[in-house]
Amino acid sequence: MELYFLVMRESGEDDADKAYATFRAFETGFDDEDVKEAMKTRLRLKAQKKDMSYADALGYQLSRKLKARFLTGDDAFKNLPNVEFVK
């Protein structure tokens, strides 16, 4: 969603459609356990004054599950393990 939105905002709907089609191959599903773990992480980090969206918490959980780096520029993820932080 975020990729589509950003490309559409910057380059228009046609480019967003192309980017979406390209990256769709990397989609992954999630299950109930992923949602529960994501919300546990979100709550734990919120107590540390690190607030993240539900979608970002789920994305971070999936990246950990898949052993992939989580690419973000969101300050809530700064210095967390398995995060590639880029501004």
N, C-alpha and C positions, 0 to 999 in steps of 0.2 A: 504494500500500500504506500509506504513512505517513498520508495523509489519512483513509483508511478506519479505520485503527487509532485515530487520535486522536479522530475523531468518535465512533466506537463507545465508546471509553473514557469520553468526556465526556458523550455524549448517548444512547447506546444504538444497537442494531443497526439499527433502522428509520431513524434519521437518517443513520447511516453509509451505508446502502443508497441513500438519496436523494442524498447528497453524491457518492457514487461514480458514480451514474448521471449526475449533472449534469456532473461533470468528465471523464467518460470521453470526451467529444467532443474533448478536448484531448490524448488519448493519441497517442503517436508510436512508431514502430518504431525499431529500431536494428540495425546490422549489425556485422560483424566489425571493421571499421575503427574504429567508435565504441568498441567494447570495448578495442581496443588503445590508442587515444588516451587513453581514460579511465585505463587502468592506467599509462601513461607519466606522466600528470599526477599520479596518486596516489603513484607512486614518487618523483617529483621533489619533491612537497610533503611527503612523509613524511621526506625528508632534511632538510627545513626544520622538522621537529618539528610539522608540521601533519598529523594523522592523520584520515583520513576513511574511511567505509565504502565498500565496492565499489559499492553501489547509489548513494550520493551522488556518487561519482566519475563514474559513468555518467550520472547526471542532470545533473551540471555539464557534461560533454562534450556532451550532447544540447542543452543550453541554448545553448552556444556555437555549435554547428552550426546551430541554428535561429534564431540571433541574438535570443534571448529572455533576459530576466534570470532568474537562478537565485535563487529566494527560499529563504532558510534562516536559522536561528538558530545553526547549528553554528559554533563558534569557528574551526574549521579553514578556513573560507571568509572569515573577516574580512579585509577589505582586498584581496580578489582581484578582478580585473576581471570585469565582467558579473554581479556578485552584489548582490542586494538583501538586506542583512543586517538582520534584525529579531529582537529578543529579546522 
